[in-house]
Amino acid sequence: MKIHLLRHSTFLISIGGKQIIVDPMFMTSGIKSPIPTKKNGKGKSNPLVDLPVSEDELKNIINSLDAVLITHMHFDHFYETENITLPRDIPVLCQPADADRLNELGFKQVIPIDMNFAWKGITINRVKCSHGGLILKHIMGEGSGFVLKAKEEPSVYISGDTVWDSSVKKTLLEQKPEISILYAGGAKFPIGRSITMDKADIEKVCNCAPDTKIITVHMEAINHCLLTRKELGDYLNQKQLSSRVKILDDGELFTI
């Protein structure tokens, strides 16, 4: 299995002989207005950084894909550009709430996953998310996580935009993923708790599921994601958990 982080939550996963891109966001840096957030993220246009591949390299990646997986349709999880688009005949795996929008965009193989779905030797289970605390999750709208399983491959939990809560705990205890890809960054608005996992949430995942290998993404690309890689790494070192967590850099390929 290979996991290749491009940027933020856009990554490639090679599983069961298939190449899937997750949450494709192709925009160049600085073209979207800042998201309201705390002081150290204010006034920075999004994305903060460009993709770590050239336009030609990205087009080659797109041509190699077997499917697309979208956790939800916020701009930082799905965004095409005039020059970079996905083929309209590619299978697009998504939560039911996003199926109509994807159909409207012209995709011809939209596959909404209610609970579970078997696709080309890969079992895909959709699991609940909590995109923020009790109040903010209603403002943020529906999002999903997914657990992928294939023969002779480690099982993979893709958390989606969520904080630590009972649904994440249930997924870890019931699905027992061997790998957990966590959407970190501690994204914050000016008020309220973070709407994606912060360092304390990641520690809770470590304690709940001691056998899962944790990979963090969703960091240092959007202005309201305030938790840096360095801050998370320092915290994990302090808690003696650094061996449990791989903090991926943009462009980094991780082979399991």
N, C-alpha and C positions, 0 to 999 in steps of 0.2 A: 504494500500500500504506500502511496505517495500523497503528501499534502503539500501543496505549493501555494503559499500566501502571496497574492498580488498586492493588495492594499485593503485596509479596513476589514470588512467581512467578505471581500471578494477573494475566493480561493478555489483552487482546483483540487479535486480529490479523485485519485485513481483507485477504484475498488471493483472487484469482480470482473476485471478486464475492461471496465468502462471508465471513460473520462467525463466527469461532471463538474460544471462550474457552479459555485454557490454564490448567490447574491451579487450578480454582475453589475458593477457600477463603474462605467467607463469614462466619466467626465475628466477633463483636465483640471488642474488646480486653479482655485481662485474664482470660479465662475458662479458660485452660489453664495447668497448672502449669509452672514454669520447667523447661527442659531443663538437665541438669547440664553445666556449662561452666566456662570460666576466670573469674577474679575479677570482671572488669568486666561480665560478663553474668549473674552469679549473682543469684538471688532475684527476677528480673523475670518476671511472669506474661505469658503469650502470648495473642494477639498484642500487641506493644508499642504498636501504633497501630490506630485504626479504619480502615475503608475510607474513601476520600475522596469517596464518593457516599452519598446518603441511601438508605434502604430502598426508597423508591418509584423512585428513579433506577436502583437495582440491578435491581429487578423489570423495569423497561423495557428494560434491557440484556439481561436473560435472555430476554425475549420477542422480542428482535431476532436471537437466535442461530440459526445454521445447524448448528452442531456443537460438541462439547466434545472437547478433547484433554488427556489426563492422562498425565504422564510416569511417575508412580508414586503409590501410595496412602497415603503418610505424611500425617498430619493437616494439615500445613502446605501440602499440595498438593491435598487434596480434603477439604472439610468443608462440609456443609450445616447449616442451622439449622432450628428449628421454623418460622420465618417465611419463610425463603429456601431454596427447593429448585429443582432443575433439572427441567424436564419429562421424564417418563419415556419419552416417545417420541422424544426427540432423539438423533441419532447420537452415540455416545461412542467415540472413537478411543483405543486404549490398547495397552499391551504385553500379550502373552498371559498373563503371570503374574497380571494383575489382572482378567481377564475374568470369572471365576467370582464374585468378590466384587461386581462391578458388576451382574452378573445377579441376584445375591441381593438387591441393593438395589432391584430392580424395573425397571432400565433395559431397554427392549425392543429397542434397536438397538445392542448392544455389538459393536464391530468391533475384534477383536484383530489387531494388525499384527505379523506375524512378521518380514518383511524389508521389503516395500514394498506399497503399496496405492494404487490409483487411485480417487479419490472426487470426483465432480462437477467434473472438469477440473483437479483438484489431485493431484499425485503426492506421496505421503508415504512417506518412507524411514525406518525405525527404525534407529538406530545405538547402539552400546554406550556405557555409562556406567561410571565408576569412582567410586562414592559413598564416597570415602575412600581411604586408602592400602591397601597389600596386606592388612593385617589387618582394618581397620575396614570395608572394603567388604563383607566376608562377614557382618558383624554388621548392616549397614544394609539388606541385602537388595537385590533386583534393581531397577534403575531404567533408564530409557531416555532417549535423545535422539531428536530427529526432524528430518529435513530436508524442507521443503515447497517444491514447485516448481509454478508455474502459468504459463501462456502470458502473455507480455508483463509479467511481474512479476519482481522480483529473487528469487533463491532464498534461503531462510531456514533457518539451522541453529539449532534450539532445543536447548541443550546438556543440559538436565535437570541433576539434582544430580550433578556430577562434578568431579573435579580434573583437572589436565593430566596426560595419559598417552598411551600409544601409540594408543589407540582414538580419542581426540580428534584427535591429529595425523593419523591415517588419514582421518578424516572430512573434515578441512579440506583435505587434499591431494587426495583422490579426488572429493569432492563439490563442492569449490570454491564454497562459499556466498558470495553477495554480501553477505549480512547474517548476523551471528552473535549470537544472543541468549544471553548467558552468565549462568548462575546463579552469582552471586558471593557476597559476604558473608563468605567465609572461615569458615564455620560450624565450631565446634570443641567437642569434649568436653574434660573436664579433662586428658586425656592424649592423645597422638598428634597427628598433623598435621591440618590442616583437612579437612573432608569435602565442602566445595564450594570453588569457585575463590577463591583469595586473589589479592593484587595481583601476585605473581610469576607465578602461573598465567596471568593475563590478559596480562601482558607476553609470555609465551611464545606465546600465541595471536597477538598482534600480530606477533611476529617470524616465526612459521610461515606466516601467511597475510596478507601485506601488502596484499592487495586486498580483504579483507573489512572491512565496516563493523561495528564491535562495539558492541553495546548491552548494558548491564549491568542486571540485575534481582536479586531475591532479597537485598535489603539492608534493614537497620534495621527489621525487622518481627518477627523471632523472636529470643529472647534469646541464643541461641548463635551468631548471625551477628554476629561481632565487628568485621568490616571495615566502616568507615563510608564514606559517599560522599565526605566531605571527605578522609579518609585516602587513599582510592583516587585521588581527583583530584590531590592533592598529589604522590603517587608518579608518576602519569602525566605530570604537568608536569615533574617532575625527569628523567624518562626521555625527554622530548620526544615523548610519545605521545598527548597529550591530544586532538589533532585526530582520532585514530583511534577514539576511544571516546566514546560518548554514555552518560552515567550518568543514567538516568531517575529522576525523582522520582515519588513516589506521585501518581497522578492525571494524570501528564503524557502528552500525545498527541504521538507522533512520526510525521510524514508523510514518506514517501520517494517 
